[in-house]
């Protein structure tokens, strides 16, 4: 039985699905934090900072809740790959990732507004892509899915077929390391 109100500070359908998957009851309040205003070189610090800021943007609305913020980045050849701006951009990124490894990092933050505690951590995994044909890339981009994904792909949905292997926390690649968040929620007495 859930003991505390939980609020997801994200409009991501994947994060919502992961929270529902483990039976959590929660509200969704999209954070209005401007991610583009932040420029940190370290991808781990960037993901954690954005997760913290997204959660903090929602905190003032609740005096007794646990607010969860998250942000995901994909690293390839030392560069952060955000969401593609266009389908052409997504195709270019997927061609670069084809047959190679990339690193997915999700920063997550839980803020207990009643007890004023903050947990700000990250989780990561390395994904190796299959060698993709131009036709496969075109077909995947035509679904529209890559346009809403860091690194131009999502492994929880249609993009699952792009992957050859994964090492690390799968859930950090799909946007919320729900297994780790669950443990933190238990520590906070929320569930």
C-alpha positions as CSV (number, residue, x, y, z in Angstrom):
1,X,0.0,0.0,0.0
2,X,1.3,3.4,-0.9
3,X,1.8,5.7,2.0
4,X,2.7,9.1,0.4
5,X,1.7,11.2,-2.5
6,X,4.1,10.8,-5.4
7,X,4.4,13.3,-8.2
8,X,6.2,12.7,-11.5
9,X,7.7,16.0,-12.8
10,X,7.7,14.8,-16.4
11,X,5.4,14.5,-19.4
12,X,7.4,11.5,-20.7
13,X,5.1,8.7,-21.7
14,X,7.9,6.2,-21.1
15,X,8.5,7.4,-17.5
16,X,4.7,7.3,-16.9
17,X,4.6,3.7,-18.2
18,X,7.5,2.6,-16.0
19,X,5.9,4.1,-12.9
20,X,2.6,2.4,-13.7
21,X,4.4,-0.9,-14.5
22,X,5.4,-1.3,-10.8
23,X,2.0,-0.3,-9.5
24,X,2.7,3.3,-8.3
25,X,-0.1,5.8,-8.0
26,X,1.1,9.2,-8.9
27,X,0.2,12.6,-10.3
28,X,1.9,14.1,-13.3
29,X,3.0,17.7,-13.3
30,X,5.2,18.6,-16.1
31,X,8.2,20.7,-15.2
32,X,8.5,24.0,-17.0
33,X,12.3,24.1,-16.4
34,X,14.2,25.3,-19.5
35,X,16.7,22.5,-20.2
36,X,18.3,24.4,-23.1
37,X,19.4,27.1,-20.6
38,X,21.9,24.7,-19.0
39,X,25.4,23.9,-20.4
40,X,27.5,21.5,-18.3
41,X,30.3,19.6,-19.9
42,X,30.1,16.5,-17.7
43,X,27.2,14.4,-19.0
44,X,26.6,12.8,-15.6
45,X,26.5,16.2,-13.8
46,X,24.2,17.5,-16.6
47,X,21.7,14.7,-16.3
48,X,21.6,15.0,-12.5
49,X,21.4,18.8,-12.5
50,X,18.5,18.7,-15.0
51,X,16.7,16.1,-13.0
52,X,17.1,18.2,-9.8
53,X,15.9,21.4,-11.5
54,X,12.9,19.6,-13.0
55,X,11.9,18.3,-9.6
56,X,12.5,21.7,-7.9
57,X,10.3,23.4,-10.5
58,X,7.3,21.4,-9.1
59,X,8.2,21.3,-5.4
60,X,6.4,24.6,-4.4
61,X,3.0,23.1,-5.3
62,X,3.2,20.4,-2.6
63,X,3.9,20.5,1.1
64,X,3.7,16.7,1.6
65,X,4.8,14.7,-1.4
66,X,7.7,13.0,-3.1
67,X,8.6,14.7,-6.3
68,X,10.5,12.7,-9.0
69,X,12.4,14.5,-11.7
70,X,14.5,12.8,-14.4
71,X,16.6,13.6,-17.4
72,X,18.3,11.3,-19.9
73,X,21.3,12.0,-22.2
74,X,23.1,9.8,-24.7
75,X,26.8,10.1,-25.1
76,X,28.6,9.1,-28.3
77,X,32.3,9.8,-29.0
78,X,32.4,12.2,-26.0
79,X,29.4,14.3,-27.3
80,X,26.0,14.6,-25.7
81,X,23.3,13.7,-28.1
82,X,20.0,15.4,-27.3
83,X,16.7,15.0,-29.1
84,X,17.0,15.5,-32.8
85,X,15.6,18.7,-34.3
86,X,14.4,17.1,-37.5
87,X,13.9,13.8,-39.2
88,X,17.1,14.4,-41.2
89,X,19.0,15.0,-38.0
90,X,17.6,11.8,-36.5
91,X,18.7,9.8,-39.6
92,X,22.2,11.3,-39.4
93,X,22.6,10.4,-35.7
94,X,21.3,6.8,-36.3
95,X,23.7,6.3,-39.2
96,X,26.5,7.4,-36.9
97,X,25.3,5.0,-34.1
98,X,24.9,2.1,-36.5
99,X,27.2,-0.9,-35.5
100,X,28.7,1.1,-32.6
101,X,28.3,1.6,-28.8
102,X,26.8,4.6,-27.1
103,X,26.3,5.4,-23.4
104,X,22.9,6.3,-22.0
105,X,22.7,8.2,-18.7
106,X,19.6,9.1,-16.7
107,X,19.9,11.5,-13.8
108,X,17.1,11.2,-11.3
109,X,16.0,13.2,-8.3
110,X,13.5,12.5,-5.5
111,X,12.6,15.5,-3.3
112,X,10.6,14.8,-0.1
113,X,8.8,18.2,0.4
114,X,7.7,17.3,3.9
115,X,11.1,16.1,5.3
116,X,13.2,18.4,3.0
117,X,15.4,15.5,1.8
118,X,16.8,15.3,-1.6
119,X,18.2,12.2,-3.4
120,X,20.0,13.1,-6.7
121,X,21.7,10.2,-8.5
122,X,22.3,8.7,-11.9
123,X,22.2,5.4,-13.6
124,X,23.7,4.3,-16.9
125,X,24.2,1.6,-19.5
126,X,26.1,1.0,-22.7
127,X,24.1,0.1,-25.8
128,X,25.6,-1.6,-28.9
129,X,23.6,-1.0,-32.0
130,X,23.3,-3.6,-34.8
131,X,24.6,-2.5,-38.2
132,X,21.5,-0.7,-39.6
133,X,20.6,-0.4,-43.3
134,X,19.5,3.0,-44.6
135,X,16.1,1.4,-45.2
136,X,15.8,0.4,-41.5
137,X,16.8,3.9,-40.4
138,X,14.3,5.5,-42.8
139,X,11.6,3.2,-41.6
140,X,12.3,3.8,-38.0
141,X,12.5,7.6,-38.4
142,X,9.2,7.6,-40.3
143,X,7.4,6.3,-37.1
144,X,8.2,9.7,-35.6
145,X,9.5,8.0,-32.4
146,X,13.1,9.2,-32.7
147,X,12.1,12.9,-32.6
148,X,11.1,12.7,-28.9
149,X,14.2,10.7,-27.8
150,X,17.7,11.6,-26.7
151,X,20.1,10.0,-29.1
152,X,17.2,9.6,-31.7
153,X,16.1,6.2,-30.3
154,X,13.9,4.6,-27.7
155,X,14.5,1.0,-26.7
156,X,11.2,0.6,-24.9
157,X,9.2,0.9,-28.0
158,X,9.9,0.4,-31.8
159,X,13.6,1.2,-31.3
160,X,14.0,-2.1,-29.5
161,X,15.0,-3.7,-32.8
162,X,18.0,-1.4,-33.2
163,X,19.9,-2.9,-30.3
164,X,22.4,-5.7,-30.5
165,X,23.3,-5.7,-26.8
166,X,23.2,-3.7,-23.6
167,X,25.4,-3.6,-20.5
168,X,24.3,-1.8,-17.4
169,X,20.9,-0.7,-16.2
170,X,18.4,-1.1,-19.1
171,X,16.0,1.3,-17.4
172,X,18.5,4.1,-17.5
173,X,18.4,3.9,-21.3
174,X,14.6,4.1,-21.4
175,X,14.4,7.2,-19.2
176,X,14.0,6.2,-15.6
177,X,15.9,3.6,-13.6
178,X,12.6,2.5,-12.0
179,X,14.4,-0.3,-10.0
180,X,16.6,2.3,-8.3
181,X,13.8,4.9,-7.8
182,X,11.7,2.1,-6.2
183,X,14.4,1.5,-3.6
184,X,14.7,5.3,-2.9
185,X,10.9,5.6,-2.5
186,X,11.0,2.7,0.0
187,X,13.8,4.4,2.0
188,X,11.7,7.6,2.1
189,X,8.7,5.7,3.4
190,X,6.6,6.5,0.3
191,X,5.7,2.8,-0.4
